[in-house]
Amino acid sequence: MQLEYHSTWQPIFAPASATALNCTVVLSHNFLDDNVNSRLTRFLTKPKVSQGYHTPDNVGRMYQQCAGNTHDEDRPCDGFFWRDDLEAPNKSGKQLCGGPGCQARAKARVLHQKCVRRFCIDCCKDSAKNPVALKCIAPKHKAAAALVPVSAPTASVDEAPSRPAQAYGRMLSPIYARKLQAIDFDFQNSVSHTTQRDRYRKESEIVISVKWWNEDGKPPLQFSVPVPDYPYFHPADSTIISDVIGIANCKTYSFFDTAHGTWTFTGLARQVKAQTTLLLRSRDVTTCLGLDNNDSGELSRRLSKKRALSVTHTDATSHMSKRVSQATLDDEYFVSIYSSIFATTEYVVRIADLDDHFGSAPPPSSSPISLADDGTSGIDEVNLSNINVKEAPHGSRAPFPLTYACDMVEGFRRMQDLKGKGMTSETSFVKVFPGVWKPSTFSDHKYIWLKTPERVMSAATSAGRVAGGEWGTLLAQYGKRKRGNAM
């Protein structure tokens, strides 16, 4: 007898443990006319992802089967169990986009790693249409967001408070809030006072006195005004003088020319020095009360101030020297006197500068000077026309570079002030130093001024115009080394 065996799967899924599921399969055996049912218990297979072969809507859903379950390829399988509680694994390891566009699709797209919203490019473009949305830095996302016009928000946005008193005053008691406001006010008040003190201090450093004769037969008006555009000063730029004298009288005025002792009309700015007095008067004033008694006398004494001339007699065979006499000259000179009678005797006439101000010496005088004899010298009269006059190694007429460090440092500082007012290096050099402007020579000596240690430069300048304060010493020690040909 031939037996026919037919079995059908009827899985019954039930949880067997916390980590696995078992299925109970009912097998129907047909032995001829007898139907015999048997039950088998099998383990479930590993969860799989549905590909949607028969039903495309099930793409991506997780399901499990019993081990050994088979079915025909021409019909759907019914021996499985849907596991919607499990998420489909991402085989590529990339994260899927969670944007609104991908949530509506059956299959979400992969998000961009650099996207600030963690979206794909389509969802990022849709989100960028929001006026207050952040700009995305991902490639092509930023360009898409920039094409969308950004409009100002309709609702007002509260600005963050800038002061602690305003930030915490709402949540604190009114008494403590007023205390914080008082502390904040005191702090700002102290800061404003400090700034004002600094401004007053800078203005007081460069101040000149102005005497202005505004009416005939009356004493001058006294002014003490700052010079913001030092060393140039114009009365029209001073609000104090223009308010008292009038802006019309300040544009064209007369100043006292100390070189010629006369009044001169001008409309230009005057070059002044700090802590000095400027003598001015209005156009229609002819009589200046008090000028002859006080100011003119002071000016005449200042114009007639001379330098002391000391003549030193030096014997070629002796190291002793004796001062012969003193006279007056208008500038600093070394005068070497060679006499045909005393061939071995050299007379060196040195002029001591009584005015130490840098570059303020007037032109020298050409008139002959008589030197008195004390009985030890054979010279009765010296004519300067027969004397070989050499320029002093320091002072306003010395060639660049000057001999002493104090003069060079003062000149460099004056150049810095002029360059700060807009002058070029060449223009400021001509105004400060004598000689011809040579960029290479000037840069070499300025290099010494900048690179010399501060303590060394301070010691050289404080020494003055004596041995130990020469500029050549600094030049030899800190100057640029010239590389010559070794052959």
MIRO-976991 format. One line per field, with one value per residue (C-alpha): x, y, z; residue in three letters; residue number from 0; chain. Coordinates in Angstrom, 1 decimal, always signed. Example, Ala and Ser with C-alpha at 12.3 -4.5 7.8 and 13.67 -1.06 7.14 Angstrom:
c1 +12.3	+13.7;
c2 -4.5	-1.1;
c3 +7.8	+7.1;
residu Ala	Ser;
num 0	1;
chaine A	A;
***
This chain:
c1 +0.0	+1.3	+0.9	+0.4	+1.8	+0.5	+1.4	+0.3	+1.9	-0.2	+2.2	+1.1	+3.6	+4.0	+6.8	+9.1	+11.5	+12.6	+15.1	+13.6	+10.3	+9.1	+6.5	+4.2	+3.5	+0.5	+1.2	-1.8	-0.9	-3.2	-2.8	-5.3	-8.6	-7.3	-6.4	-3.8	-2.7	+0.7	+2.3	+6.0	+7.8	+10.5	+12.6	+12.1	+14.6	+16.5	+14.4	+14.4	+13.5	+10.6	+11.5	+7.9	+8.0	+4.2	+3.1	+5.2	+3.7	+5.5	+9.0	+11.2	+9.0	+10.6	+9.3	+10.3	+9.7	+9.8	+12.8	+12.3	+9.3	+9.0	+6.4	+5.8	+7.3	+4.1	+2.1	+2.7	+4.1	+1.7	+4.1	+5.7	+5.1	+5.4	+7.8	+6.8	+8.4	+11.8	+13.4	+15.0	+18.8	+20.8	+23.2	+25.4	+25.7	+24.3	+21.6	+18.3	+16.7	+14.0	+12.7	+9.0	+9.6	+11.2	+8.6	+5.9	+7.9	+7.9	+11.7	+13.6	+16.8	+20.2	+20.9	+24.0	+26.6	+27.4	+23.8	+22.9	+19.4	+20.4	+18.3	+18.8	+19.1	+15.4	+14.2	+16.9	+15.8	+12.2	+13.2	+15.4	+12.3	+11.6	+12.8	+14.4	+16.0	+19.7	+21.9	+23.2	+26.9	+26.6	+27.5	+24.6	+22.5	+24.0	+23.5	+19.9	+19.2	+20.8	+18.4	+15.5	+14.9	+15.1	+12.5	+12.5	+10.4	+7.0	+7.2	+9.5	+12.5	+13.5	+17.1	+19.3	+20.0	+23.4	+23.6	+23.5	+21.1	+18.5	+19.1	+18.5	+16.3	+13.1	+13.6	+15.0	+13.4	+13.0	+15.4	+18.2	+17.5	+18.0	+21.2	+22.5	+21.6	+23.5	+26.6	+26.3	+26.0	+29.0	+31.1	+30.2	+30.7	+34.2	+35.1	+33.9	+35.8	+39.0	+38.6	+38.0	+41.1	+43.2	+41.9	+42.6	+46.1	+47.0	+45.7	+47.6	+50.9	+50.9	+49.6	+50.6	+49.8	+48.3	+48.3	+45.8	+45.3	+41.8	+41.4	+43.7	+45.0	+43.8	+45.8	+45.8	+43.5	+45.3	+44.5	+45.9	+44.8	+45.8	+47.4	+45.7	+47.7	+51.1	+53.4	+51.0	+48.4	+45.7	+43.5	+40.4	+40.8	+40.6	+37.0	+38.0	+39.7	+37.1	+34.3	+35.9	+37.6	+35.3	+35.8	+36.3	+39.2	+40.8	+41.0	+43.2	+45.3	+48.7	+51.6	+54.7	+57.7	+60.5	+63.2	+62.5	+60.6	+57.5	+53.9	+53.0	+49.5	+48.8	+46.0	+48.1	+48.8	+51.8	+54.5	+54.8	+56.5	+54.9	+54.8	+55.6	+53.7	+52.3	+51.7	+48.7	+46.5	+43.4	+43.7	+42.4	+44.7	+47.7	+48.7	+49.5	+49.4	+52.0	+54.0	+56.9	+57.3	+57.1	+56.9	+59.2	+61.8	+61.8	+62.0	+64.9	+66.8	+66.1	+67.3	+70.4	+71.4	+74.9	+77.1	+80.4	+83.5	+86.5	+89.9	+92.3	+96.0	+97.7	+101.5	+102.7	+105.5	+103.4	+100.2	+99.1	+96.5	+95.4	+92.2	+92.9	+89.6	+86.0	+83.9	+80.4	+79.3	+75.9	+76.4	+78.6	+81.9	+85.4	+87.8	+91.3	+93.8	+97.1	+99.7	+102.6	+104.7	+104.0	+104.3	+104.1	+101.2	+97.5	+94.7	+91.4	+88.4	+85.5	+82.1	+80.0	+76.3	+74.2	+70.9	+70.5	+67.3	+67.8	+68.0	+67.2	+70.5	+70.3	+72.7	+76.3	+77.7	+80.3	+81.7	+85.3	+85.7	+88.4	+90.0	+91.6	+95.1	+96.0	+99.7	+100.8	+99.7	+101.2	+97.8	+96.1	+93.3	+91.7	+89.8	+87.3	+87.7	+91.2	+90.1	+89.4	+85.9	+84.7	+81.2	+80.5	+80.2	+76.7	+73.9	+71.5	+74.1	+76.1	+75.9	+74.0	+74.7	+75.2	+78.1	+76.3	+73.5	+71.3	+71.0	+70.3	+67.6	+65.9	+65.9	+64.4	+61.7	+60.8	+60.6	+58.2	+55.9	+55.9	+55.3	+52.3	+50.9	+51.0	+54.5	+56.8	+60.2	+62.0	+60.0	+60.3	+64.1	+64.6	+62.7	+64.7	+68.2	+70.6	+72.3	+70.9	+68.3	+69.9	+67.5	+70.3	+72.3	+69.2	+68.0	+71.4	+71.3	+67.6	+68.4	+70.8	+68.1	+65.6	+67.9	+70.1	+69.1	+67.1	+69.5	+72.5	+70.7	+69.5	+73.0	+74.4	+71.7	+71.9	+75.7	+75.1	+77.7	+80.7	+83.0	+80.9	+77.8	+79.1	+76.8	+79.8	+80.2	+76.7	+77.3	+80.4	+78.7	+75.1	+75.4	+74.8	+77.9	+78.9	+80.0	+82.9	+84.8	+87.0	+89.6;
c2 +0.0	+3.4	+6.1	+9.6	+12.2	+15.7	+18.3	+21.9	+24.7	+26.4	+28.4	+29.6	+32.1	+32.5	+34.0	+31.4	+33.6	+37.2	+36.9	+34.5	+33.5	+29.9	+28.8	+25.8	+24.3	+22.1	+19.5	+17.8	+14.4	+12.6	+8.9	+7.8	+8.7	+9.3	+12.8	+12.9	+16.2	+16.5	+19.5	+20.5	+23.2	+25.1	+28.2	+31.4	+32.5	+35.8	+38.9	+39.8	+42.9	+42.6	+43.5	+43.9	+41.4	+40.6	+43.7	+46.9	+48.6	+46.2	+47.3	+47.8	+46.0	+43.4	+39.8	+36.4	+32.8	+29.4	+27.4	+25.0	+27.0	+26.7	+27.9	+28.0	+30.9	+31.7	+32.5	+34.7	+33.1	+32.8	+31.2	+34.4	+37.0	+40.8	+42.5	+46.1	+46.7	+46.4	+49.0	+48.0	+48.0	+50.4	+48.3	+51.2	+52.6	+56.0	+57.8	+58.5	+61.9	+62.8	+65.8	+66.4	+65.4	+62.1	+61.2	+61.4	+59.1	+55.3	+55.3	+58.0	+59.5	+59.6	+62.8	+65.0	+64.8	+68.6	+69.7	+71.8	+70.5	+66.8	+66.7	+65.7	+68.4	+68.5	+68.8	+71.4	+73.6	+73.4	+74.3	+77.2	+79.0	+80.0	+83.7	+83.0	+79.7	+79.2	+79.2	+75.7	+75.2	+72.0	+72.0	+73.1	+73.6	+77.0	+78.2	+77.0	+78.8	+82.1	+82.2	+82.6	+86.3	+86.9	+89.3	+90.9	+89.2	+90.8	+90.2	+92.4	+90.6	+91.7	+92.9	+91.4	+93.9	+95.4	+96.4	+94.2	+96.6	+96.2	+92.4	+91.6	+94.5	+92.8	+89.7	+91.6	+93.9	+97.5	+98.6	+96.3	+97.3	+101.0	+100.1	+98.3	+101.2	+103.6	+101.3	+101.3	+105.0	+105.5	+103.2	+105.1	+108.4	+107.4	+106.3	+109.5	+111.5	+109.5	+110.2	+113.9	+114.1	+112.5	+115.0	+117.9	+116.6	+116.3	+119.8	+121.3	+119.9	+122.2	+125.6	+129.1	+132.5	+135.1	+138.9	+140.5	+144.3	+144.7	+148.5	+151.6	+152.8	+149.8	+147.0	+143.7	+140.7	+137.8	+134.2	+130.8	+128.4	+124.9	+124.2	+121.1	+121.4	+121.9	+123.6	+125.6	+127.9	+130.1	+132.3	+131.4	+127.8	+128.7	+129.0	+131.0	+133.8	+133.8	+134.2	+137.2	+138.9	+137.9	+135.5	+138.4	+139.8	+136.4	+135.7	+138.7	+140.0	+141.5	+139.8	+141.2	+140.2	+139.7	+139.5	+143.0	+144.5	+145.5	+144.5	+142.4	+141.6	+138.0	+135.5	+132.4	+130.2	+130.9	+128.5	+128.6	+126.9	+125.5	+127.7	+130.9	+134.2	+135.3	+139.0	+139.8	+142.8	+143.6	+145.3	+148.7	+149.0	+151.2	+152.0	+149.0	+150.0	+148.2	+146.9	+149.4	+148.9	+145.2	+143.1	+145.2	+145.4	+141.7	+141.2	+143.6	+141.8	+138.5	+139.8	+141.4	+138.3	+137.2	+134.2	+134.3	+133.9	+132.4	+132.5	+129.8	+130.0	+126.7	+126.3	+123.6	+122.6	+122.9	+121.3	+124.3	+126.7	+130.1	+132.0	+135.4	+137.3	+137.1	+138.8	+138.3	+136.5	+135.6	+131.8	+128.8	+128.6	+127.2	+130.0	+128.9	+131.8	+131.2	+134.1	+134.5	+135.8	+132.8	+130.0	+127.3	+128.8	+128.1	+130.2	+128.4	+130.6	+128.7	+130.2	+128.9	+128.6	+130.4	+129.3	+125.5	+125.3	+123.1	+124.9	+128.5	+130.3	+133.4	+134.0	+134.9	+138.4	+139.5	+142.5	+142.4	+141.7	+143.1	+140.8	+142.4	+141.4	+140.5	+141.2	+137.6	+137.6	+139.4	+139.9	+143.2	+143.0	+140.1	+140.6	+137.8	+138.4	+136.8	+133.9	+130.4	+129.7	+126.1	+124.9	+123.6	+119.9	+120.4	+122.9	+124.0	+124.6	+121.3	+118.9	+115.6	+113.5	+115.7	+115.1	+114.4	+111.9	+114.4	+116.5	+113.5	+112.1	+115.5	+115.8	+112.3	+113.1	+116.3	+114.4	+111.9	+114.8	+116.3	+113.0	+112.5	+115.7	+114.4	+115.4	+113.1	+112.0	+114.2	+117.3	+116.7	+116.1	+119.4	+121.3	+119.6	+118.7	+120.7	+119.3	+117.4	+114.6	+111.2	+108.3	+105.7	+107.9	+108.8	+105.2	+104.1	+106.6	+106.1	+102.4	+103.2	+105.3	+102.5	+99.5	+101.0	+99.7	+102.3	+102.4	+103.0	+105.7	+107.4	+107.4	+109.0	+111.7	+112.6	+113.0	+116.1	+117.6	+116.2	+113.1	+110.0	+111.5	+111.3	+109.9	+108.2	+105.9	+104.5	+104.4	+102.2	+99.9	+99.5	+100.6	+98.4	+96.4	+97.2	+94.1	+94.9	+92.9	+90.2	+90.3;
c3 +0.0	-0.9	+1.6	+0.7	+3.1	+3.1	+5.7	+6.1	+8.3	+10.8	+13.0	+16.4	+17.8	+21.5	+23.6	+25.0	+26.8	+27.1	+24.4	+21.9	+20.4	+19.7	+17.3	+17.5	+14.1	+13.6	+10.9	+9.2	+8.0	+5.5	+5.6	+3.1	+4.6	+8.2	+9.2	+11.9	+13.4	+15.2	+16.9	+16.6	+18.5	+16.5	+17.1	+15.2	+12.7	+12.8	+12.0	+8.4	+6.3	+3.9	+0.3	-0.7	-3.5	-3.4	-1.4	-2.0	+1.0	+3.3	+2.2	+5.2	+7.7	+10.0	+10.2	+11.6	+10.4	+11.9	+11.2	+8.2	+6.9	+3.1	+0.7	-3.0	-4.9	-6.8	-3.7	-0.6	+2.5	+5.4	+7.9	+9.4	+12.1	+11.6	+14.0	+13.8	+17.2	+15.5	+13.2	+10.0	+10.3	+8.1	+6.1	+5.0	+8.6	+7.6	+9.5	+7.9	+7.6	+10.0	+8.2	+7.3	+3.7	+4.5	+7.1	+4.3	+2.0	+2.2	+2.3	+4.1	+2.6	+4.2	+6.1	+5.5	+8.2	+8.0	+7.9	+11.0	+11.0	+10.4	+7.3	+3.7	+1.1	+0.1	+3.7	+4.5	+1.6	+2.8	+6.3	+5.1	+3.8	+7.4	+7.9	+11.3	+10.3	+10.7	+7.6	+6.8	+6.3	+4.3	+0.6	-1.6	+1.5	+2.2	-1.4	-1.4	+1.9	+0.6	-2.3	+0.1	+1.0	+4.7	+6.0	+9.4	+12.0	+12.7	+16.5	+18.4	+20.0	+23.5	+23.6	+26.2	+29.1	+29.1	+32.7	+35.8	+37.5	+34.7	+34.4	+38.1	+39.1	+38.1	+40.3	+43.3	+45.8	+44.8	+47.6	+46.4	+42.7	+43.6	+45.3	+42.2	+40.1	+42.4	+42.2	+38.4	+38.3	+40.6	+38.4	+35.2	+36.9	+38.0	+34.5	+32.9	+35.5	+34.7	+31.0	+31.7	+33.9	+31.2	+28.6	+31.0	+31.7	+28.0	+27.3	+30.2	+28.9	+25.8	+26.9	+25.8	+27.2	+24.8	+25.4	+23.1	+22.7	+21.5	+22.1	+22.0	+25.3	+27.3	+28.9	+27.0	+27.6	+29.2	+27.8	+28.7	+25.9	+24.8	+21.4	+20.0	+16.7	+18.3	+17.3	+15.1	+16.6	+15.1	+17.2	+15.2	+16.3	+20.0	+21.1	+24.2	+22.2	+19.4	+22.0	+23.6	+20.7	+17.9	+15.0	+12.6	+14.5	+14.9	+11.2	+10.4	+13.2	+14.0	+15.9	+17.3	+15.3	+17.8	+15.1	+13.8	+16.8	+14.7	+14.3	+11.3	+9.9	+9.0	+8.7	+9.0	+11.9	+14.1	+15.1	+18.9	+21.8	+24.9	+28.0	+26.1	+25.6	+22.2	+21.7	+19.4	+18.7	+16.6	+13.2	+14.3	+17.4	+17.2	+20.8	+23.0	+26.7	+28.8	+25.9	+26.3	+30.0	+30.3	+27.2	+25.0	+27.7	+28.2	+24.4	+24.1	+26.8	+25.2	+21.8	+23.2	+25.2	+24.1	+24.6	+26.6	+24.5	+26.3	+24.7	+25.8	+25.1	+24.5	+24.1	+21.8	+24.3	+27.5	+28.7	+30.7	+29.4	+30.6	+29.9	+28.3	+28.3	+27.5	+24.8	+23.3	+20.2	+18.8	+18.2	+19.1	+17.3	+17.6	+16.6	+15.8	+15.8	+14.2	+14.6	+12.3	+15.3	+17.6	+15.2	+17.9	+19.7	+19.0	+20.4	+20.6	+21.1	+22.5	+22.8	+25.7	+24.8	+27.4	+25.8	+26.0	+23.9	+21.0	+17.6	+18.9	+18.2	+16.0	+13.1	+13.9	+13.8	+11.3	+13.2	+14.6	+18.3	+20.5	+23.0	+26.1	+27.0	+30.6	+30.1	+29.4	+25.8	+22.8	+21.1	+21.5	+18.9	+17.0	+13.7	+13.0	+9.3	+9.5	+11.7	+10.5	+11.8	+12.2	+12.9	+16.4	+16.9	+18.4	+18.1	+15.4	+12.7	+13.2	+10.2	+10.5	+12.5	+15.5	+17.9	+21.1	+21.9	+23.7	+20.6	+18.3	+20.7	+20.9	+17.2	+16.7	+19.2	+17.4	+14.1	+15.7	+16.8	+13.3	+11.6	+13.9	+12.5	+8.9	+7.8	+5.8	+7.1	+4.7	+5.6	+9.3	+8.9	+7.1	+9.9	+12.7	+11.5	+9.4	+6.3	+3.3	+3.6	+2.8	+3.5	+4.0	+6.4	+8.3	+8.6	+9.9	+12.8	+13.5	+13.8	+16.6	+18.4	+18.2	+19.0	+21.7	+25.2	+27.1	+30.1	+27.8	+25.8	+29.0	+30.4	+27.2	+27.0	+30.7	+30.3	+28.1	+25.8	+27.5	+27.1	+27.5	+25.8	+22.2	+19.5	+17.9	+20.9	+20.3	+16.6	+17.0	+19.5	+18.2	+14.5	+11.6	+10.6	+7.0	+5.0	+2.8	+0.2	+1.8	-1.0;
residu Met	Gln	Leu	Glu	Tyr	His	Ser	Thr	Trp	Gln	Pro	Ile	Phe	Ala	Pro	Ala	Ser	Ala	Thr	Ala	Leu	Asn	Cys	Thr	Val	Val	Leu	Ser	His	Asn	Phe	Leu	Asp	Asp	Asn	Val	Asn	Ser	Arg	Leu	Thr	Arg	Phe	Leu	Thr	Lys	Pro	Lys	Val	Ser	Gln	Gly	Tyr	His	Thr	Pro	Asp	Asn	Val	Gly	Arg	Met	Tyr	Gln	Gln	Cys	Ala	Gly	Asn	Thr	His	Asp	Glu	Asp	Arg	Pro	Cys	Asp	Gly	Phe	Phe	Trp	Arg	Asp	Asp	Leu	Glu	Ala	Pro	Asn	Lys	Ser	Gly	Lys	Gln	Leu	Cys	Gly	Gly	Pro	Gly	Cys	Gln	Ala	Arg	Ala	Lys	Ala	Arg	Val	Leu	His	Gln	Lys	Cys	Val	Arg	Arg	Phe	Cys	Ile	Asp	Cys	Cys	Lys	Asp	Ser	Ala	Lys	Asn	Pro	Val	Ala	Leu	Lys	Cys	Ile	Ala	Pro	Lys	His	Lys	Ala	Ala	Ala	Ala	Leu	Val	Pro	Val	Ser	Ala	Pro	Thr	Ala	Ser	Val	Asp	Glu	Ala	Pro	Ser	Arg	Pro	Ala	Gln	Ala	Tyr	Gly	Arg	Met	Leu	Ser	Pro	Ile	Tyr	Ala	Arg	Lys	Leu	Gln	Ala	Ile	Asp	Phe	Asp	Phe	Gln	Asn	Ser	Val	Ser	His	Thr	Thr	Gln	Arg	Asp	Arg	Tyr	Arg	Lys	Glu	Ser	Glu	Ile	Val	Ile	Ser	Val	Lys	Trp	Trp	Asn	Glu	Asp	Gly	Lys	Pro	Pro	Leu	Gln	Phe	Ser	Val	Pro	Val	Pro	Asp	Tyr	Pro	Tyr	Phe	His	Pro	Ala	Asp	Ser	Thr	Ile	Ile	Ser	Asp	Val	Ile	Gly	Ile	Ala	Asn	Cys	Lys	Thr	Tyr	Ser	Phe	Phe	Asp	Thr	Ala	His	Gly	Thr	Trp	Thr	Phe	Thr	Gly	Leu	Ala	Arg	Gln	Val	Lys	Ala	Gln	Thr	Thr	Leu	Leu	Leu	Arg	Ser	Arg	Asp	Val	Thr	Thr	Cys	Leu	Gly	Leu	Asp	Asn	Asn	Asp	Ser	Gly	Glu	Leu	Ser	Arg	Arg	Leu	Ser	Lys	Lys	Arg	Ala	Leu	Ser	Val	Thr	His	Thr	Asp	Ala	Thr	Ser	His	Met	Ser	Lys	Arg	Val	Ser	Gln	Ala	Thr	Leu	Asp	Asp	Glu	Tyr	Phe	Val	Ser	Ile	Tyr	Ser	Ser	Ile	Phe	Ala	Thr	Thr	Glu	Tyr	Val	Val	Arg	Ile	Ala	Asp	Leu	Asp	Asp	His	Phe	Gly	Ser	Ala	Pro	Pro	Pro	Ser	Ser	Ser	Pro	Ile	Ser	Leu	Ala	Asp	Asp	Gly	Thr	Ser	Gly	Ile	Asp	Glu	Val	Asn	Leu	Ser	Asn	Ile	Asn	Val	Lys	Glu	Ala	Pro	His	Gly	Ser	Arg	Ala	Pro	Phe	Pro	Leu	Thr	Tyr	Ala	Cys	Asp	Met	Val	Glu	Gly	Phe	Arg	Arg	Met	Gln	Asp	Leu	Lys	Gly	Lys	Gly	Met	Thr	Ser	Glu	Thr	Ser	Phe	Val	Lys	Val	Phe	Pro	Gly	Val	Trp	Lys	Pro	Ser	Thr	Phe	Ser	Asp	His	Lys	Tyr	Ile	Trp	Leu	Lys	Thr	Pro	Glu	Arg	Val	Met	Ser	Ala	Ala	Thr	Ser	Ala	Gly	Arg	Val	Ala	Gly	Gly	Glu	Trp	Gly	Thr	Leu	Leu	Ala	Gln	Tyr	Gly	Lys	Arg	Lys	Arg	Gly	Asn	Ala	Met;
num 0	1	2	3	4	5	6	7	8	9	10	11	12	13	14	15	16	17	18	19	20	21	22	23	24	25	26	27	28	29	30	31	32	33	34	35	36	37	38	39	40	41	42	43	44	45	46	47	48	49	50	51	52	53	54	55	56	57	58	59	60	61	62	63	64	65	66	67	68	69	70	71	72	73	74	75	76	77	78	79	80	81	82	83	84	85	86	87	88	89	90	91	92	93	94	95	96	97	98	99	100	101	102	103	104	105	106	107	108	109	110	111	112	113	114	115	116	117	118	119	120	121	122	123	124	125	126	127	128	129	130	131	132	133	134	135	136	137	138	139	140	141	142	143	144	145	146	147	148	149	150	151	152	153	154	155	156	157	158	159	160	161	162	163	164	165	166	167	168	169	170	171	172	173	174	175	176	177	178	179	180	181	182	183	184	185	186	187	188	189	190	191	192	193	194	195	196	197	198	199	200	201	202	203	204	205	206	207	208	209	210	211	212	213	214	215	216	217	218	219	220	221	222	223	224	225	226	227	228	229	230	231	232	233	234	235	236	237	238	239	240	241	242	243	244	245	246	247	248	249	250	251	252	253	254	255	256	257	258	259	260	261	262	263	264	265	266	267	268	269	270	271	272	273	274	275	276	277	278	279	280	281	282	283	284	285	286	287	288	289	290	291	292	293	294	295	296	297	298	299	300	301	302	303	304	305	306	307	308	309	310	311	312	313	314	315	316	317	318	319	320	321	322	323	324	325	326	327	328	329	330	331	332	333	334	335	336	337	338	339	340	341	342	343	344	345	346	347	348	349	350	351	352	353	354	355	356	357	358	359	360	361	362	363	364	365	366	367	368	369	370	371	372	373	374	375	376	377	378	379	380	381	382	383	384	385	386	387	388	389	390	391	392	393	394	395	396	397	398	399	400	401	402	403	404	405	406	407	408	409	410	411	412	413	414	415	416	417	418	419	420	421	422	423	424	425	426	427	428	429	430	431	432	433	434	435	436	437	438	439	440	441	442	443	444	445	446	447	448	449	450	451	452	453	454	455	456	457	458	459	460	461	462	463	464	465	466	467	468	469	470	471	472	473	474	475	476	477	478	479	480	481	482	483	484	485	486;
chaine A	A	A	A	A	A	A	A	A	A	A	A	A	A	A	A	A	A	A	A	A	A	A	A	A	A	A	A	A	A	A	A	A	A	A	A	A	A	A	A	A	A	A	A	A	A	A	A	A	A	A	A	A	A	A	A	A	A	A	A	A	A	A	A	A	A	A	A	A	A	A	A	A	A	A	A	A	A	A	A	A	A	A	A	A	A	A	A	A	A	A	A	A	A	A	A	A	A	A	A	A	A	A	A	A	A	A	A	A	A	A	A	A	A	A	A	A	A	A	A	A	A	A	A	A	A	A	A	A	A	A	A	A	A	A	A	A	A	A	A	A	A	A	A	A	A	A	A	A	A	A	A	A	A	A	A	A	A	A	A	A	A	A	A	A	A	A	A	A	A	A	A	A	A	A	A	A	A	A	A	A	A	A	A	A	A	A	A	A	A	A	A	A	A	A	A	A	A	A	A	A	A	A	A	A	A	A	A	A	A	A	A	A	A	A	A	A	A	A	A	A	A	A	A	A	A	A	A	A	A	A	A	A	A	A	A	A	A	A	A	A	A	A	A	A	A	A	A	A	A	A	A	A	A	A	A	A	A	A	A	A	A	A	A	A	A	A	A	A	A	A	A	A	A	A	A	A	A	A	A	A	A	A	A	A	A	A	A	A	A	A	A	A	A	A	A	A	A	A	A	A	A	A	A	A	A	A	A	A	A	A	A	A	A	A	A	A	A	A	A	A	A	A	A	A	A	A	A	A	A	A	A	A	A	A	A	A	A	A	A	A	A	A	A	A	A	A	A	A	A	A	A	A	A	A	A	A	A	A	A	A	A	A	A	A	A	A	A	A	A	A	A	A	A	A	A	A	A	A	A	A	A	A	A	A	A	A	A	A	A	A	A	A	A	A	A	A	A	A	A	A	A	A	A	A	A	A	A	A	A	A	A	A	A	A	A	A	A	A	A	A	A	A	A	A	A	A	A	A	A	A	A	A	A	A	A	A	A	A	A	A	A	A	A	A	A	A	A	A	A	A	A	A	A	A	A	A	A	A	A	A	A	A	A	A	A	A	A	A	A	A	A	A	A	A	A	A	A	A	A	A	A	A	A	A	A	A;
***
